[in-house]
């Protein structure tokens, strides 16, 4: 049985220290351009915010793979999340 994104999110928070430790901490910061207005905005996101943004989009699987890579390899979560969110914001 496979978990949907919400179930996976809850499981990852309770099972993986890298997720629970970073859940309410800033993991992404960048200046993004609003395609409609052309204005630049500073975006700062916690891991919770990243999960919220990705839920229901085609980025669900991408962010899951990113987090699991960090769980199993010990790589920096912020670096991996930045790669995904830069794609999300089309940077």
C-alpha positions as CSV (number, residue, x, y, z in Angstrom):
1,X,0.0,0.0,0.0
2,X,1.4,3.4,-0.9
3,X,0.9,6.5,1.1
4,X,-0.7,9.6,-0.3
5,X,1.2,12.9,0.2
6,X,-0.6,13.9,3.4
7,X,0.0,10.4,5.0
8,X,3.6,10.4,3.9
9,X,4.1,13.9,5.4
10,X,2.7,12.9,8.8
11,X,4.8,9.7,8.7
12,X,8.0,11.6,7.8
13,X,7.5,14.1,10.6
14,X,7.3,11.3,13.2
15,X,9.8,8.8,11.8
16,X,12.7,10.9,10.5
17,X,14.6,13.3,12.7
18,X,15.9,15.4,9.7
19,X,12.2,16.2,8.9
20,X,11.0,16.9,12.4
21,X,14.0,19.0,13.3
22,X,13.6,21.2,10.2
23,X,9.8,21.2,10.0
24,X,9.3,24.7,11.5
25,X,12.7,26.1,10.5
26,X,13.6,28.0,7.4
27,X,14.9,25.7,4.6
28,X,14.4,27.9,1.6
29,X,15.2,31.6,0.9
30,X,15.4,33.3,-2.5
31,X,14.3,36.3,-4.4
32,X,11.6,35.4,-7.0
33,X,10.0,37.3,-9.8
34,X,6.2,37.5,-10.0
35,X,5.5,36.6,-13.7
36,X,2.4,38.7,-13.8
37,X,3.6,41.9,-12.1
38,X,7.3,41.6,-12.8
39,X,8.1,42.5,-9.2
40,X,10.7,40.7,-7.2
41,X,9.8,39.3,-3.8
42,X,11.9,37.7,-1.0
43,X,10.5,34.2,-0.3
44,X,11.4,32.5,2.9
45,X,9.8,29.1,3.6
46,X,9.9,26.6,6.4
47,X,9.8,22.9,5.6
48,X,6.1,23.0,6.5
49,X,5.6,25.8,4.0
50,X,7.4,23.8,1.3
51,X,5.1,20.8,2.0
52,X,2.1,23.0,1.9
53,X,3.1,24.5,-1.5
54,X,3.9,21.2,-3.0
55,X,0.8,19.4,-1.8
56,X,-1.6,18.8,-4.7
57,X,0.9,19.8,-7.4
58,X,3.2,17.8,-9.6
59,X,6.0,18.6,-7.1
60,X,4.7,16.1,-4.5
61,X,6.8,13.2,-5.7
62,X,9.8,15.5,-6.3
63,X,9.8,16.8,-2.7
64,X,9.3,13.3,-1.3
65,X,12.4,12.0,-3.2
66,X,14.3,15.1,-2.1
67,X,13.5,14.5,1.6
68,X,14.1,10.8,1.4
69,X,17.5,11.4,-0.2
70,X,18.4,13.5,2.8
71,X,17.1,10.9,5.2
72,X,19.2,8.1,3.7
73,X,22.3,10.0,2.6
74,X,22.6,12.7,5.2
75,X,22.9,15.4,2.6
76,X,21.8,18.9,3.6
77,X,18.0,19.3,3.4
78,X,18.3,23.0,2.6
79,X,20.4,22.4,-0.5
80,X,18.1,19.7,-1.8
81,X,14.9,21.7,-1.1
82,X,16.4,24.8,-2.8
83,X,16.8,22.8,-6.0
84,X,13.1,21.7,-5.9
85,X,11.7,25.1,-5.0
86,X,13.9,26.9,-7.6
87,X,12.1,24.7,-10.2
88,X,8.7,25.5,-8.5
89,X,9.4,29.2,-8.8
90,X,11.0,28.7,-12.2
91,X,14.3,30.4,-11.2
